[in-house]
């Protein structure tokens, strides 16, 4: 949560700017000590797959068809139906509602790493 408000940068892995999978990589590496790579296609396959109704804080969340067709966005679930993510150049790192019309309709899956 300490990175909310930080800028978005394509291919950014922090600590001063992030893209979505760079943000998830940075946070996981600095909290769990795991290198999950910067590739969201790799990230979604790591750990245990969890459904939206099974999410726990710290689970990775993934979305499809955001800025491109197919898997295209990642974040970290923080509880209460909310997730933190590096959204785009306009908003940077922010908290969003998992069940919003936009993200709820683009849900692609969740991953529990620990």
N, C-alpha and C positions, 0 to 999 in steps of 0.2 A: 504494500500500500504506500510505502514511502516514495515510490516512483510515479504516483499519480501526478499528472501535470507535466511530466517530462516529455520532450518532443519525440515525434515519430521520424525515423529516418530509414529509408529502404536499405536493407542489409545490416541495419544497426543491431549490435549485440550489447550495448551499454558500455559503461554505466551512465553515459550522458544523453543517449538517444537510442531508440529501439524500433525494430519492426516487430510484427506480432510474434513470430517464432523465435526471433532474437530475444524478445522479452521473456518468453517462457523458458528458453535455454538459460538465460542469465539468472533468473530467479531460482530455478531448480538447482543449478550448479552452486549457487551461493547459499541455499538452504539445506539441500539434501546431499550436496557434494557429488551429484551424478552429472555426467556429460551426456545430454540427450540429443546432441547435435543441433544445428540450426534448421534442419529440414523437417517441416511439419509432417511430411509423409512418413518419416521415420518416427517422429514423436508420437503420432497417433497409434502406432503399433507397439509401443513400449508399455510395459506394465500390464495391468488388468483393464479390460474394456468395461465401462460402466454406462448405464443408461441415464437419461436426464433425471429420472426420479430417484436414482441411487447416489447422486453426487454428494461428495463431502468436500469441505474446504481443503484446497490444495490440489484437487483433481484438475487435470488439463481438460479444456473444452475446445471442440473443433467445429467449424462451420464450413459450409459449401456454398458456392455461387454468390460470393460477396463481390469481389472486384474482378473475378474471372470464373469460368465454369469449373465445377469440381471443387475439391478440397482447397480452401483459400484463406482461412483465418483461424487463429488460435488464441486462447486466453487461459486464465486460471480462475477456477471457481472459488468464491470467498464466502459462500453461504447466503441464505436468505434469497435465493434466486438471482444473485448478483455475481458478476465476474469482472475481473480486472484484465485489461488488455491494451496493447498499443494499437489503437484503432486505425488512424490514418494521419496524413500530414496536417489536416485541419484541427484535429482534436487531441492528438498525442495519446499518452497513457491515461486511461479513464476507466471508470466503473460503469458497466451497463447492465441492463435487465435481460437475463437469459430468456425470459418469456415474452419479450417485446415482439411486436409483429415482425420486425426485421430479423432479429436473431433467432427467435423461436421457429420461424419458418425455414431457417437455413441450418438447423442443427445437424451435425454430421457424426457426433459421438463424443464420448468422454474416456479419459484414461487415468487410472489410479497408479501412481508410481511407488507409493510407500504405504 
